Amino acid sequence: MIEMTLREIADVVGGELHDVPDPQALVTGSVEFDSRRVGPGDLFLALPGANSDGHDYAANAVEAGAVAVLAARPVGVPAIVVAPDAGTVPATSVALSHDGDGSGAAVLAALAELARVSTERLAERTGLTVVGVTGSSGKTSTKDLLAAVLAPLGPVVAPPGSFNNELGHPWTALRADADTKFLALEMSARGVGHIAALARIAPPRIGVVLNVGTAHLGEFGSREAIAQAKGELVEALPAEGLAVLNADDPNVAAMASRTKARVVMVGLSGDADIRATDVTTDEQARARFTLHAGGASVPVQLAVHGEHQVGNALSAAAVALECGADLATVAQALSGATAASVRRMDVRTTPDGITVINDSYNANPDSVRAALKALVTLAKSGPEPRRSWAVLGEMGELGDTSVIEHDAIGRLAVRLDVDRLIVVGTGRPSRGMHQGAVMEGSWGEESILVPDISAAIALLDDEIAAGDVVLVKASKAVGLWAVAEHLTRAGEGSSEAAR
């Protein structure tokens, strides 16, 4: 964050100083909500949690070097205290149901205001460029590609993983300091108004909208409501800003009328300003294509897996070109960019020859379809076709369409000729996925329904063989990454035993 005194911070967030010997003491670091990560010059955020209360760790944080604590009550060490009714932030995914007295909401509201002021001051004084990315799927992958293509132009701050809610968004914004040139932020939503609120916290100059799918359909109620929410990003852009829109998604392309910023269309469409042609994938499902922009073209060979990454790469390219990169530099950066966030199309081959695609961080219908296509590409490419396994769990937050969407995924797995489908879970959506595969023409045990993760692991241990390719994917609440981690550990163990 930009350097501020404790008095300045208190004025910004509407708080009062308690136990502060020197109101002019400077916060020179960032803001941390984990006392174990606090360092000299930081500000500690005392946030009530489901299992513990950050206020209980205030003294530890100050001892570790925090200048003060941002809190909802006095804590016996230097603190900026905000009242429980200090403000609210629309919740996107941080659960504050345990926060009966409103203290957590007050601290989050103070954090948001601090991030807003810090970001705006940096933009005015150092020219910081804020880039916001939203979409039903692909936000994290695109954010990682953005960080890679912007890095040659100057220091970049981006969230770890998909830290994109009302806690992670301002926390990430406050990582930017006077040396930061670009701040790349994911923007998530679980309702209309959420993205607009996040845009007020760190006002973007460039906005990227990837797609409008069915993720969180149960909360939004319709695809139209999802489009309304995603479009709040382009509505927040200034007239001198840039909106990067997916020309291949009609719901996204239509957002051009909702912004006063300049619009750049990206996609496979011939009408796109920045487009890809000659798209192919190699035996590792890594896309190769020709990137066209401004009358010039250049070849790109992505290092990340899945043909769906082409659209993400085009969006990242559009942002980098806007920020001053040349086409050759963009192509080089895209070709060298690897997956930076965990459990997202993380492809590893164990020493005993089993390829594991760990895409288990989260799942929605669009991302599962993309992952299944990547699985089949990996398995069927190369000199000899390999056996493909899809270990799939439930996709959350789909509302009344949940069973239908799961049924469609089961049918798609059969149409793509996935050799073995393991559906994990006992709920109606899981049963719907398995039944969809059966009804589409799955034969014998091509599709099997297992009750839990342990059963899936036991089945794989019994039947998996060298050369097989295994995709693991589900909504993060399912915890299906345990399957992928077991497979990679088991492969390493069998290799050690062979020695």
Secondary structure, 3 states (H helix, E strand, C coil): CCCEEHHHHHHHHCCEEECCCCCCCEECCCEECCHHHCCCCCEEECCECCCCEHHHHHHHHHHCCCCEEEECCCCCCCEEECCCCCCCCCCCCCCCCCCCCCHHHHHHHHHHHHHHHHHHHHHHHHCCEEEEEECCCCHHHHHHHHHHHHHHHCCEECCCCCCCCCCHHHHHHCCCCCCCCEEEEECCCCCCCHHHHHHHHCCCCEEEECCCCCCCHHHHCCHHHHHHHHCHHHHCCCCCCEEEEECCCHHHHHHHHHCCCEEEEEECCCCCCEEEEEEEECCCCEEEEEEEECCEEEEEEEEEECCCHHHHHHHHHHHHHHCCCCHHHHHHHHHHCCCCCCCCCEEEECCCCCEEEECCCCCCHHHHHHHHHHHHHHHHCCCCCCCEEEEECCCCCCHHHHHHHHHHHHHHHHHCCCCEEEEECCCHHHHHHHHHHHHHCCCCCCEEEECCHHHHHHHHHHHCCCCCEEEEECCHHHCCHHHHHHHHHHHHHHHHHHC
